[in-house]
Amino acid sequence: MRSPWGKSRGVVGGRVKPRGGARGVAGRSRGRTSGAGPAWSRGVAGPGRGAGPQGTRPGGLRWQHAGRGPAWPSGAQPGPAPRWPACPSSRWPRIRTSPSTTCPTASSPPQATQDRGLAWPLGTRSWTSVSLSTSSLGPSSPNTRMCSISQLSTASWAWARPPGRKQEHSCRTCCPLAMPGSETTRSFGDGDYTDFYSSRQHATNVGIMFRGKENALMPNWLHLPVGYHGRASSVVVSGTPIRRPMGQMSPDDSKPPVYGACKLLDMELEMAFFVGPGNKFGEPIPISRAHEHIFGMVLMNDWSARDIQKWEYVPLGPFLGKSFGTTISPWVVPMDALMPFVVPNPEQDPKPLPYLRHSQPYTFDINLSVTLKGEGMSQAATICKSNFKYMYWTMLQQLTHHTVNGCNLRPGDLLASGTISGPEPESFGSMLELSWRGTKAIELGNGQTRRFLLDGDEVVITGHCQGDGYRVGFGQCAGKVLPALPPA
């Protein structure tokens, strides 16, 4: 049966021709004898030959998916990326643009439906979507069609297009919930949220501050990806204001604790991924198949009340110091789109236990930056430039460790990286580190400085992967601090 996507196996179908021998998103991998290459060589828009079942969704939308998950490339490095038309200035997600399509920018983003699923823009006006969980994300808008990710294979995850539409439609990216400025603020309904602590530099910095150089890392840190169960109900989409939390603090260890507004409010530069297909209760996911359960990534700001956190976290970990708000970007970029930017995994010493070992590259070159704009400032100041490639534990290891005890993950669960800090001071991913526990001022320009966040401050996280003349962006993850609201 002929694929409706045409002969090319490119990321958006049609006649996009990759460079010879490309192992990137749109090309075939060299040295393969099977009929279909890995998911990123077959393309996320359609499986091409050897496709699995095909059906028609309501409204005439065609859904097609392959019957098996992606295979791993033979080499440690991907080939050159496909020659997509350039969109060098946009920070909105962009994977391919046709010459006739307007490139969305920060000031002119594509219009989106207010949908509680994941929506792919098929041009600037036509949208389809797929729900992470039909029961948890709520109803879709009248202009979208929904189906469950758990019903789809990893290889393509239901890329759809209206019948008769030519192959020149534009972006192939996803959007949870809504675009910035919409009334929707919940990122997902009943999905769970786990936050890891996977940056060695961040963990070392914090350890030095509170325990000294000799005991910077806890004994378990180099043996497992440390994490904790977070509060899903307060995960919100970019643009939602964050209210300064109230709580207990102990500013003086020699005196009783006090109740009041947090004084040491912080941001944390993070990324996170959504789970696609889940696993059955009691059945761990082996690391060799972990990639089949990772759908795509978003930017994240894990807002933190350092004074509340410091007083409460022993012995059970974060609680009110974290649960008051976590912001994610409105775009979910699928993993297939990120494969051209995969880089070698970090060297791990000591070697992890066998269940956490993998040789497949699953670390990504994603440029990240954080800006801060206070009240009265004419422009935002960049306070951090970092990169996702600095992470010590990979997403495969995080997901595998999460399920090793039989814990069942569900479609739509959100797993976060933890604060992303690099080796240089300007790459530290929190104000706790940038100000070194409040001992140094962070310069914002025009005489303004910060050690921690003030009311009215707006924090914006952006991220992108830079290709040869094109860019894959994540949009932005923004939030503004509102004054505390004591109980009535």
N, C-alpha and C positions, 0 to 999 in steps of 0.2 A: 504494500500500500504506500503510495507516494505521500511524503510528509507535506503538510500544508505550508511548511516553512521554507520550501524551496530546496535547492541543492546545497547551499552553504550550511555549515554547522556553526555559524557565528553566534555571538551572544544574543542577537536579536533576529536571527533568521535572515532570509533573503540572500542577497548576493554580496555579502561582506566577505572579502578575500583576505585571509591572514597572510603574514609573511611565510615564506617557505620554511617548513620544519617547525613552525611555532608550536610550543606546548602551552601557550596561554589560553585565554578564555575562548578564543574563536578558532583555534587551529587544531589539527590532528597531531598527536604525539608521534615522534619518530620511533621506529623499532617495535611497533605494536602489530600483532598479526590478527587480533580479533576484529570483529566487524565494527565495534564501537570503542572509541577511546575513553579516557576518563571524562567525568562530567564537565570539566572546564574545557576540554577539547571538543566535546560534542556540542556544548553550548547550553545555556540555561533556557533558551527560548524554545527548544524543541529537540527531540532526540534523534531526528534524522532516521537513518535505516535502523532496523531492528527495534522499532518502537513497540511499546506495550499497548495496552488497551486504550482506546480512544472513545470519547463520549461527547455529547453535546449538552451544554448547560442551558438553563432557561435563558431566553432572550437571544438565542442563536450563537452564543459564545462557544467556541470550540476549545476543549481542554485536552491536552495530550501529555502523557508522561511515560517514561521508560519503566521497564519492569525490574530494574535492579539499580543498586546504588553505585556511586562513582568508584573507580579504581584509582590507585595511587600512581603517580608518574614514576618512571624508572629512575630518573635522576633526582638529585637533591635540589636542583634549581629549575624553575619554569623557563620556557623559551620566551622570546620577545613577544611583547603584547601586540594585538592586532592593530592595524592602522585605522583607527576610528577617527572621524573628523574631530578637530580640536575644540575643546571648550575650556580654555586655560584659566579663565577668570572666575568661573562659577564655583561657589562652595556648596551648591545644591548637588544632590547625587546625579551623576551623569555618566552613563556608560557608553552610549552611542547617540549621536545626533545626526539627523539627516540634514542636507543643505537647506531644506525648506522649513525646518523647524526652528522656532525661536529658542535660544538658549536661556533657561531660567536663571535669574540672578537673585541675590539677596533682596534686592528692591523690587523684583518682579518675579516671584516664584510661580510655578504652575498652579492652577486652581485645583483644589482637591475636594472630594466629597467628605462630609463629616461622617466617617465610617469607623466602626470599632474593630475592623479587621486589618489586614495588610493589603494595601492597594498599590498596584503597579501603574504608573502613568504610561499610557500608550499614545503619546502625543500630549499636547497641552490641555486637551479638553476631554479626551476619552479615557475612562478608567475602568479597570476591573480589579477585583480584590479576592483575597483568600483569607479566611479566618483561621487564626491559630487554634481556636477551639470553638466550635459552633455553639457550645453551651455557655461559654464564659465571657465571650466578647460582646454579647448583646446583638441586637438586630442591625442589619446593614441599612445603608441609605437606599432609597428607591432606585438610584442610578447605578447600583453595584450588584454583582452576583457573588454569592458566597459558597465556599466549600471548605472542608476541614483539611488542614495540613496533614493530620494523622492519616488521611486516606490517600495521600499522594506519596510518590517515591521521592528519594533524595535527588535523583538525577536532574529533574527539571522543576518540580514543585509547581505545576499548573500555571505555566506562562500561557496567556490567552490573548486573543485578538478578535475583533469583530470580523465576521465573514466578509470577504470582498475587499478588505483593507490591504493596500499594498504594503510591501515590506519596509517602507521608509518611515514608519512611525518611530517616535524618538526614544525616550529613556526606557530603561529596563531596570527599575529599582523599586523598592517597596516603601510603604508608608504606614505606620501603625496609627490608628486613631484619627488623626486630623493634621492639617497644616497649622503652622503658627497663626495665632489670631482667632482660631475657631473656638467654639464654646466647650468643646470636649477637652477634658483634662485628664481622664483616666487612661493609662497606657494599656492596661489589660484588666480583665475582670477578676477571675478567681485564680489566676496563675500564681505560682509561688515565686519567691525572689531570694536568691542566695548571693552573698557578697564574699569574694575571696580576698586574699591578702598576698598577691603573687608577684609583686615587684621586690626583688632582693634589695635594691637601693633604698626604696622607701622603708622597708622593714628594718634595714640597717640604720638608717637615719633616725627613725623613731626609737629604736633600741638604744642608740648612743645617747639620745637626749634623756632617757628615763632610767637606763641601767648601766650606761658606760660602754666603752669600746669592747671591753673583754667579754661582755654578756649581751652584745647587741642583738644577736639572733637567738631566739628560744631554741632549745635542743631539737624540737620536732620540725623546725621550719624547713630545713634542707631535705627532709624526708617525705613530706606530704604537702599538698596545696591547702593551706589553712583557710578556713571559711566559717561563716556563720549564717544562720537563717534570718533574713531581714523581713521587713514589713512591706508586703506587696500593696496594701491599700493606699499608701502614701507615695507610691511611685507615680509621678505626674509627667505630662508632656512639656516640652520646651515652651517657654513663655508664661508658665504658671508662676505667680509670685510665691515666694517662700517666707512664711512668717517666723520671726525670731522665736525660738522655743522658750518656754518657762520650765523650770525644774529645780532640783536640788544640786547644790555645789558645795565644795569644801575648800574655799580659798586659803584657809589657814588651818593646817593640820592640828594645831593646838587648841582649836575652838570648835564648837558644834557646827554642823552644816547649816547653810542658809538656803532660803527659797527665793527665787527671783528670775529675772530674764537672763538668758545666756549672755555672757560678756566676751566669750572667745569663740565666735561663730566662724566656721571655716568652710572652704570648698575642697572637693577632692576630684582631680582629673581622673576619670575612669572610662572604660569601654565595657560593653556587655553584649552577650549574645542571647538570642531567643532559641529555645528548644523547638525542634520540629516534631518528628515522631517521638513518642515517649517509649518507656519500657514497662514491662509488666512488674507488678509488685513482687519482690523477692528475687528478681532476675537481674543481676548486674550487667552493665554494658561493657564488653571488652574493649580495650583501647584500640584494637584493630578495626572496630566498627563505630567508634565514637563520632567520627566525622559524618556518619549518616544521620545523626541526631542533632546536628548544629545547623540552624536555618540561616541566620544572618546576624549582623552586628549593628549596634547603635552607640552613640556617644552617651556618657553619663556623668552627672555631677552628684556625688554622694555627700550632700551637705552634712556637716558634722558640728556638734556643740561640744567643743573640747573640754570645757569645765564640767559640764554634766557627765560626759563620757568618762572622764578621769575618776570621778567619785563613784560611779555606779558599776564600772565594767568588771571588777573582781567580785566573784569568781566566774560569772556566767557570760561575760562578754558584753558587747554593745546592746543598749536598749533604747531609752529615751534620747540619748545623745545622737541617735541616727534615725529613728523612726518618724521624725517630724516632716521629712521631705527628701525625696530622691528624684532628680530630673533626668529624663532621657530625651534624646533628639527624636524628631517626628519621623525620621526615615530609618528603615531597616535595609541595609545593603546586604544582599544575599552573598553567601560565601563564594559561590562560583565567580562572582564579579571581582573578588579580592584575590583569586588565585594567581593572577599575573604578578602580584606584589608579595608573594610568599618569599621568605628568607630563611636561611638555616636556623634551626633551633639553638638556643643558648646551650653552652656546655654546662652540664649538671654534675657537680662533684660535691658529695659522693653520688654515685650512680643510684637512681631511684630503684625501689623494689621492682621485680619483674612486671607486676601488673600495671605499672606506670611508665614502662619504657616504650618508646616508639622512635623509629628512625625517620618517619615521614616528616618533611618540613611542614610546620603548622604555626609559624610565627610570621607576622605581617609587618611590612614597612608602611605604617600609617602615621603621617605627620599630624601632630596635635598642638594646639595652642590655646591659651586661656587669656582672655582680656577682662579687665575690671574697669568699670566706669562709675564713679561716685557722683552724687548730686552736685551740680555746679560745674562738672567737668565737660568741656566742649567735645572731647573725644576720648575713647577708651584707651587704656594703657595695657600693653601686653606684659603679663607678669610671668608667663611660663611658655616655653616651647619644648615639647617632648616628643616621644615616638613610642608607638605600641610595641616595637621590636625589642624594647628594653625588658619586657616581661620575662621572668624566670620560669614560671610554670605555664605550660600551654593550655589552650582551651580543651584539647583532647584529654589532658591529664586531669583538669578540673572536673570535666563531666564524668570521666571514668571513676575518679575517686569518690564523687558524689553518690554514685550508684553501687560502689563495691560492696556495701553492706546490704544490698537488696532494695535500697530506697528507689521508689518509682518516680521518675520525672514525667511530666505531662506536657502536651503541646502548649506552647505559650509561656512556659516557665522562663524566668529571666535569671541568667547567671552572670555576675559582674566580675571584672578583673581584679578589683582593688586599685588603690591609688597607683598611678603610673609615674614613676620617677626615673630619670636618667642619671648618668654619672656626673654631670655638671650642675652647679647650683641653679642656673637658669632653667634646668629641665626638671626641677623638683615639682611634684604635682599637687602640693598642698601649701597653704599659707603657714601651717605649722612648721614645715621645712623651710620655706622661703624666708620666713622671719626667724628661723631657728628658735622655736618655742617662744616667740615674741621678744627676743633680745635684739633683733635687727629690724630696722624699718624697710619696708618695700617701697621704693620710689615709684610714684605714678606720674610725675611731671607737674609743672606749675606749682611746686611747693607742697603738693599733697603726698602723703605717705599713708601706709597701712601696715598694721601687724596682724589684725584680724578684721573681719567684715563689719561695716557700719550699716545702720538702717539706710535704705535708699541705694545701696551699692547694687550694681547689676553685673553678674558674672556670665560671660559667654564663652563656651567651649566650641571650637571648630576642629574639623579633622578632614584630611583628604589623602588619597594615594596619588602620587604624581607619576604619570606615564610620559611617553614620548610625544609631547604635543597635546595631551589630553589629561583629564583629571577625573578621578572618581571621588566624589565628596559625600559627606554625611550630613549636610545641612548644618544646623547649629543647635546647641543645647544651652538655653538661656534661662536665667531666673533672676528676679529682683527681690532684695530683702525688704520685708515689711516689718514695722515695729511689733514688739511682743504684745500679746493680748492676754492679760491676766484673767482668770476665771471670774465670771460675774458674781 
